[in-house]
Amino acid sequence: MTLWLRSLLFVAGLFGAAGVGASAVAAHLAGGTSLATAAQFFLFGALTLLGAVAVSITLLRGRTGILVGASAIGLGTLLFSGDLTLRALMDVKLLWGTAPTGGTLMIAGWLMIAIGGVRATCWRA
């Protein structure tokens, strides 16, 4: 397994843990809707990265597009959910435009996965 795949799996584990933790805190925090949204996106990101790694292992073509897309989704999730988490817990913005940039990266990542899926014609035996 390549370093890229192992890194995506590592990040998926961190996102999963962050999502569960943020969900627990949001349940006890008054007005924790932003944190709950961040938690959902951390969990969605974790599952997306796991799925992308699992699919890419079997591909001969389209693998790079899927992994680039997964990486963009990972970075986008970090920016989007990180910004929402900091706002909810510390009343601090990460950077101006971080959440919209993260969302845009996630959308672009999904489009890259779609392109990789179209190119995925050869499966490993």
FENVENDA-V634383 format. One record per residue. N is the residue number from 1. SS is DSSP state (a for helix, b for strand, c for the rest). PSI is psi as a letter, one per 30 degrees, with the letter a starting at -180 (none if undefined). Layout:
# FENVENDA-V634383
n=N ss=SS psi=PSI
n=N ss=SS psi=PSI
This chain:
# FENVENDA-V634383
n=1 ss=c psi=k
n=2 ss=c psi=l
n=3 ss=a psi=e
n=4 ss=a psi=e
n=5 ss=a psi=e
n=6 ss=a psi=e
n=7 ss=a psi=e
n=8 ss=a psi=e
n=9 ss=a psi=e
n=10 ss=a psi=e
n=11 ss=a psi=e
n=12 ss=a psi=e
n=13 ss=a psi=e
n=14 ss=a psi=e
n=15 ss=a psi=e
n=16 ss=a psi=e
n=17 ss=a psi=e
n=18 ss=a psi=e
n=19 ss=a psi=e
n=20 ss=a psi=e
n=21 ss=a psi=e
n=22 ss=a psi=e
n=23 ss=a psi=e
n=24 ss=a psi=e
n=25 ss=a psi=e
n=26 ss=a psi=e
n=27 ss=a psi=f
n=28 ss=a psi=f
n=29 ss=c psi=k
n=30 ss=c psi=k
n=31 ss=c psi=h
n=32 ss=c psi=g
n=33 ss=a psi=e
n=34 ss=a psi=e
n=35 ss=a psi=e
n=36 ss=a psi=e
n=37 ss=a psi=e
n=38 ss=a psi=e
n=39 ss=a psi=e
n=40 ss=a psi=e
n=41 ss=a psi=e
n=42 ss=a psi=e
n=43 ss=a psi=e
n=44 ss=a psi=e
n=45 ss=a psi=e
n=46 ss=a psi=e
n=47 ss=a psi=e
n=48 ss=a psi=e
n=49 ss=a psi=e
n=50 ss=a psi=e
n=51 ss=a psi=e
n=52 ss=a psi=e
n=53 ss=a psi=e
n=54 ss=a psi=e
n=55 ss=a psi=e
n=56 ss=a psi=f
n=57 ss=a psi=e
n=58 ss=c psi=f
n=59 ss=b psi=k
n=60 ss=c psi=e
n=61 ss=c psi=k
n=62 ss=c psi=f
n=63 ss=a psi=e
n=64 ss=a psi=e
n=65 ss=a psi=e
n=66 ss=a psi=e
n=67 ss=a psi=e
n=68 ss=a psi=e
n=69 ss=a psi=e
n=70 ss=a psi=e
n=71 ss=a psi=e
n=72 ss=a psi=e
n=73 ss=a psi=e
n=74 ss=a psi=e
n=75 ss=a psi=e
n=76 ss=a psi=e
n=77 ss=a psi=e
n=78 ss=a psi=e
n=79 ss=a psi=e
n=80 ss=a psi=e
n=81 ss=a psi=e
n=82 ss=a psi=e
n=83 ss=a psi=e
n=84 ss=a psi=e
n=85 ss=a psi=e
n=86 ss=a psi=e
n=87 ss=a psi=e
n=88 ss=a psi=e
n=89 ss=a psi=e
n=90 ss=a psi=f
n=91 ss=c psi=h
n=92 ss=c psi=k
n=93 ss=c psi=k
n=94 ss=c psi=d
n=95 ss=c psi=l
n=96 ss=c psi=k
n=97 ss=c psi=g
n=98 ss=a psi=e
n=99 ss=a psi=e
n=100 ss=a psi=e
n=101 ss=a psi=e
n=102 ss=a psi=e
n=103 ss=a psi=e
n=104 ss=a psi=e
n=105 ss=a psi=e
n=106 ss=a psi=e
n=107 ss=a psi=e
n=108 ss=a psi=e
n=109 ss=a psi=e
n=110 ss=a psi=e
n=111 ss=a psi=e
n=112 ss=a psi=e
n=113 ss=a psi=e
n=114 ss=a psi=e
n=115 ss=a psi=e
n=116 ss=a psi=e
n=117 ss=a psi=e
n=118 ss=a psi=e
n=119 ss=a psi=f
n=120 ss=c psi=i
n=121 ss=c psi=f
n=122 ss=c psi=k
n=123 ss=b psi=k
n=124 ss=c psi=k
n=125 ss=c psi=none
